[in-house]
């Protein structure tokens, strides 16, 4: 017991091996303990990643799918009635569960309210069961003897079913006026609810669901400059007309006067090789932001990037070609989602039949590339700058901007025409 307790790790391993030769159960026990420990570590790591993901989701202003994580508090009571003043927008923006509840409640409620009125008319005229009626009694409504039959008549009237079992006799003038009112209100309810459902289905933000951004942003060299790159793709073949791309960097700053600004917004200019406005958004594009002295990323480096506290929100505005409705796509990147020294894999190639092929499996995949440690290091190293300029000239001579494209050799021919 003394040796087992205070022996060195080597002696403990020897004793454990000797015991395993004599005891098969003891030989299996370390393996079971090892697998259980690995399982526990895996579950613990998974729970930690899940908790961190929820914390990051709560701390960011704009989620990855474009929703704004913000709430309003201490709103004055009379200002809340402004939502009722803009009733149409309020109904269109509420969740589908409440729209369906409003749909069922509006129709069922109108049927029941008018059934009470039909029941009151029938009761006033003595048409119900149990009332003293003579042989010469003339009904206002045929076959309406109680509240159930009055509800059925109200439903048949408003939905224009008309089974023929219940109908007006024309003896009571009030029934004519009531059926006119119910018919008009029924048409109004039908038009309003159909309009709400149609408007909610055709919301422009639904079109934004088919526009996706890369999961991460990268910082690498592009055209002789250190740039921040983001990839965006349109999953539909229909274009977004007049597309514009821009960004906002959100961070907490302190003014010279000592005022703390929680959401200080700094404009970020993004561009593609063909410009930044009216993009030809037919295939995935790689957006880049040049990190220069005017960029808020100028003072950051590969070591200090992860310690920064900012959120980069990227916007894409455009008009759907099929519906002519304007839409906006949003996403955000935090420092943990920006990779310094990486570049996106090419995803566009050309098939033998002449079609362009987009491989979305590499849409968010990145590879490490040679990248300066910081912008100041890159600008102060003339050899590195000359090397990148020569490399860009080499690519310009080849005429290749995207290595994902298939290169086709074309032989130059010269036609000589004699005059």
ABEGO torsion letter per residue (X at the ends): XAAAAABBAAAAAAAAAAAAAABAAAAAAAAAAAAAAAAAAAAAAAAAAAAAAAAAAAABABBAAGBBBBBBBGBBAAAAAAAAABAAAAAAABBAAAAAAAAAAAAAAAAAAAAAAAAAAAAAAGABBGBBBBAABBBABBGBABAAAAAAAAAAAAAGAGAGABBBAGABAAAAAAAAAAAAAAAAAAAAAAAAAAAAAABAAAAAAABBBBABBBBBBBGGBBBBBBBBBBABABBBBGBBBBBBBBBBBBBAAGBBBABBBBBBBBBBAAEABGBBBABBBBBBBBBBAABAAAABBAAAAAABBBBBBBBBBBBBAAAGBBBBBBBBBBAAABBBGBBBBBABBBBAAGBBBBBAAAAABBBBBBBBABAAAAAABAAAAAAAAAAAAAAAAAGBABAABBBBBBBBBBBBBBX
